[in-house]
Amino acid sequence: MKSVTIYTDGACRGNGKENTIGAFGIVFMYNGTKKEVKQAFRNTTNNIMELSAVIQALSMLKEPCEVKLHSDSAYVINAINQKWIDNWQRNGWKSSTKEPVKNKELWEKLIELLKYHKVQFIKVKGHSDNEYNNRCDELANDAMDELKKL
């Protein structure tokens, strides 16, 4: 099984308001090769972009891989590492406050991908000195700038 390192970051301008622009950036590293991906969307949220970055990254892998996935998103990392997602499923997709879990469809996509790949989720500090997390942030911002010009 191939070992791949992935960094992801999502961003959203105007999060929580109308007419938002969001995007994600992804950096893949495998066998000394680096690949970058960015994509922007209208009318989204930061959490959707963080989660979509992870889903897109894992979806792009052509075969089952061992993945070290780095993200600054507590939303994504904690949902996996602290087993929130297991509790949500057990509780009929209700949160600890008995509210419907947001972005359920995206979480279900991620669950399917986690059956295919062996993924270790690693939390990194955002907007600090992590070269690849910073690069993902740049990619997301570039994508938002490009979409804004359209």
ROMI-379700 format. One record per residue (C-alpha): residue in three letters; chain; x, y, z. Coordinates in steps of 0.5 Angstrom, whole numbers, plus 500, padded with zeros to 3 digits. Layout:
// ROMI-379700
+-----+---+-----+-----+-----+
:   r : c :  px :  py :  pz :
+-----+---+-----+-----+-----+
: ALA : A :   X :   Y :   Z :
...
+-----+---+-----+-----+-----+
// end
This chain:
// ROMI-379700
+-----+---+-----+-----+-----+
:   r : c :  px :  py :  pz :
+-----+---+-----+-----+-----+
: MET : A : 500 : 500 : 500 :
: LYS : A : 503 : 507 : 498 :
: SER : A : 504 : 512 : 503 :
: VAL : A : 502 : 519 : 502 :
: THR : A : 502 : 525 : 506 :
: ILE : A : 497 : 530 : 505 :
: TYR : A : 496 : 537 : 507 :
: THR : A : 489 : 541 : 507 :
: ASP : A : 486 : 547 : 509 :
: GLY : A : 479 : 551 : 507 :
: ALA : A : 477 : 558 : 508 :
: CYS : A : 471 : 562 : 507 :
: ARG : A : 470 : 570 : 506 :
: GLY : A : 464 : 572 : 510 :
: ASN : A : 463 : 566 : 513 :
: GLY : A : 456 : 566 : 516 :
: LYS : A : 453 : 571 : 512 :
: GLU : A : 450 : 571 : 505 :
: ASN : A : 454 : 571 : 498 :
: THR : A : 460 : 568 : 501 :
: ILE : A : 466 : 565 : 497 :
: GLY : A : 470 : 559 : 500 :
: ALA : A : 475 : 555 : 497 :
: PHE : A : 480 : 550 : 499 :
: GLY : A : 487 : 548 : 498 :
: ILE : A : 491 : 541 : 498 :
: VAL : A : 498 : 539 : 498 :
: PHE : A : 500 : 532 : 496 :
: MET : A : 506 : 529 : 497 :
: TYR : A : 508 : 522 : 495 :
: ASN : A : 515 : 519 : 493 :
: GLY : A : 519 : 526 : 493 :
: THR : A : 513 : 529 : 488 :
: LYS : A : 509 : 534 : 490 :
: LYS : A : 502 : 536 : 487 :
: GLU : A : 497 : 542 : 489 :
: VAL : A : 490 : 543 : 488 :
: LYS : A : 485 : 549 : 489 :
: GLN : A : 478 : 550 : 488 :
: ALA : A : 473 : 555 : 490 :
: PHE : A : 465 : 555 : 491 :
: ARG : A : 460 : 561 : 492 :
: ASN : A : 455 : 560 : 498 :
: THR : A : 459 : 556 : 503 :
: THR : A : 462 : 556 : 510 :
: ASN : A : 468 : 555 : 513 :
: ASN : A : 467 : 548 : 516 :
: ILE : A : 464 : 545 : 509 :
: MET : A : 471 : 548 : 506 :
: GLU : A : 475 : 544 : 511 :
: LEU : A : 471 : 538 : 510 :
: SER : A : 471 : 538 : 503 :
: ALA : A : 478 : 539 : 502 :
: VAL : A : 479 : 532 : 506 :
: ILE : A : 474 : 529 : 502 :
: GLN : A : 477 : 532 : 495 :
: ALA : A : 484 : 530 : 497 :
: LEU : A : 482 : 522 : 499 :
: SER : A : 478 : 522 : 493 :
: MET : A : 483 : 524 : 488 :
: LEU : A : 488 : 518 : 490 :
: LYS : A : 487 : 512 : 485 :
: GLU : A : 488 : 506 : 490 :
: PRO : A : 488 : 505 : 497 :
: CYS : A : 493 : 508 : 501 :
: GLU : A : 496 : 510 : 508 :
: VAL : A : 495 : 517 : 509 :
: LYS : A : 498 : 522 : 514 :
: LEU : A : 493 : 528 : 513 :
: HIS : A : 494 : 534 : 516 :
: SER : A : 489 : 540 : 517 :
: ASP : A : 488 : 546 : 522 :
: SER : A : 481 : 544 : 522 :
: ALA : A : 479 : 542 : 529 :
: TYR : A : 472 : 541 : 526 :
: VAL : A : 475 : 535 : 522 :
: ILE : A : 480 : 533 : 526 :
: ASN : A : 476 : 532 : 533 :
: ALA : A : 470 : 529 : 529 :
: ILE : A : 475 : 523 : 527 :
: ASN : A : 480 : 523 : 533 :
: GLN : A : 475 : 524 : 538 :
: LYS : A : 470 : 519 : 535 :
: TRP : A : 465 : 525 : 535 :
: ILE : A : 463 : 522 : 528 :
: ASP : A : 462 : 515 : 531 :
: ASN : A : 457 : 518 : 537 :
: TRP : A : 453 : 522 : 531 :
: GLN : A : 452 : 515 : 527 :
: ARG : A : 450 : 512 : 534 :
: ASN : A : 445 : 517 : 536 :
: GLY : A : 442 : 518 : 529 :
: TRP : A : 446 : 523 : 526 :
: LYS : A : 444 : 528 : 532 :
: SER : A : 449 : 532 : 536 :
: SER : A : 451 : 532 : 543 :
: THR : A : 445 : 537 : 544 :
: LYS : A : 440 : 533 : 540 :
: GLU : A : 441 : 537 : 534 :
: PRO : A : 441 : 535 : 527 :
: VAL : A : 449 : 534 : 525 :
: LYS : A : 451 : 539 : 520 :
: ASN : A : 454 : 537 : 513 :
: LYS : A : 451 : 530 : 514 :
: GLU : A : 452 : 528 : 507 :
: LEU : A : 459 : 530 : 507 :
: TRP : A : 461 : 526 : 513 :
: GLU : A : 458 : 520 : 510 :
: LYS : A : 462 : 521 : 504 :
: LEU : A : 468 : 521 : 508 :
: ILE : A : 466 : 515 : 512 :
: GLU : A : 466 : 511 : 505 :
: LEU : A : 473 : 514 : 504 :
: LEU : A : 476 : 512 : 510 :
: LYS : A : 473 : 505 : 509 :
: TYR : A : 478 : 505 : 503 :
: HIS : A : 484 : 509 : 505 :
: LYS : A : 488 : 508 : 512 :
: VAL : A : 488 : 515 : 514 :
: GLN : A : 492 : 518 : 520 :
: PHE : A : 489 : 525 : 522 :
: ILE : A : 494 : 530 : 525 :
: LYS : A : 492 : 537 : 527 :
: VAL : A : 497 : 542 : 526 :
: LYS : A : 497 : 549 : 528 :
: GLY : A : 494 : 554 : 523 :
: HIS : A : 497 : 561 : 521 :
: SER : A : 503 : 559 : 524 :
: ASP : A : 510 : 556 : 521 :
: ASN : A : 508 : 550 : 518 :
: GLU : A : 510 : 551 : 511 :
: TYR : A : 505 : 546 : 508 :
: ASN : A : 499 : 549 : 512 :
: ASN : A : 501 : 556 : 510 :
: ARG : A : 501 : 554 : 502 :
: CYS : A : 494 : 550 : 503 :
: ASP : A : 492 : 557 : 506 :
: GLU : A : 495 : 561 : 500 :
: LEU : A : 492 : 556 : 495 :
: ALA : A : 485 : 557 : 498 :
: ASN : A : 486 : 565 : 498 :
: ASP : A : 488 : 565 : 491 :
: ALA : A : 482 : 560 : 489 :
: MET : A : 477 : 565 : 492 :
: ASP : A : 481 : 571 : 489 :
: GLU : A : 480 : 568 : 482 :
: LEU : A : 473 : 566 : 483 :
: LYS : A : 471 : 573 : 485 :
: LYS : A : 474 : 576 : 479 :
: LEU : A : 469 : 572 : 475 :
+-----+---+-----+-----+-----+
// end
